[in-house]
């Protein structure tokens, strides 16, 4: 019996994937959102986190999560929309919604597009960060061409229990080390597959396996070989392949590590577990 059990474990691989950053409320999914989610679960995903860019996204995500076990949602105001923050009403709106959300995000700084004034972005980021600390929620942080300011802001909270992820990480090794030392995970997605993203692959290689999180950032950043098409959670397979190659590890080891990382970072109500055996020749990671 023991030998048979070992043989069964050898013949079957546990391939359960997670997408920790998807924008399922984006209007590009309006016509087929349900199909996209079902396709993702059929492709081997167990967990998807749909990320809010505004409070409307959060409300819609909360409704959607009731229909799909394994789908979580966040609450937060993206830095592109920082100008719409109103100190009293926005703060209370978040307080009214935050308890059932998985995390606070997507919050942060973006100095590339300048959709919102940097000073306002920093104020709004701190408001939301403080709420996350108050309600013991992890944060999903966006940072583009603003790493110096983000480090300064977080540095003022060095004694805080930092928990969360620097999403779509594009910083330097020094930046990576700084955030890792604070306690953050680093998120990596389709950019790992881009030919001109050596610096991102270097950062992912530097990041310990137990501090990585996989993401699609869909509908954006479609990985190679799907550039030019709408990204979807099911495309996370290409991120897993890139990470497995960078880390010189077997896909089953990577899948287990990503599940553990997700649980540690987000402390979900229903932890991700390995529960779906897939025959080796049908594994999407082969």
PyMOL commands that set and color helices and strands:
alter all, ss='L'
color gray80, all
select helices_A, chain A and resi 2-11+27-29+33-42+55-65+79-84+87-100+118-134+147-155+173-182+190-193+198-206+209-211+233-247+251-266+280-282
alter helices_A, ss='H'
color red, helices_A
select strands_A, chain A and resi 12-14+17-22+45-50+71-75+103-110+138-144+164-166+185-188+212-214+277-279
alter strands_A, ss='S'
color yellow, strands_A
deselect
rebuild
show_as cartoon
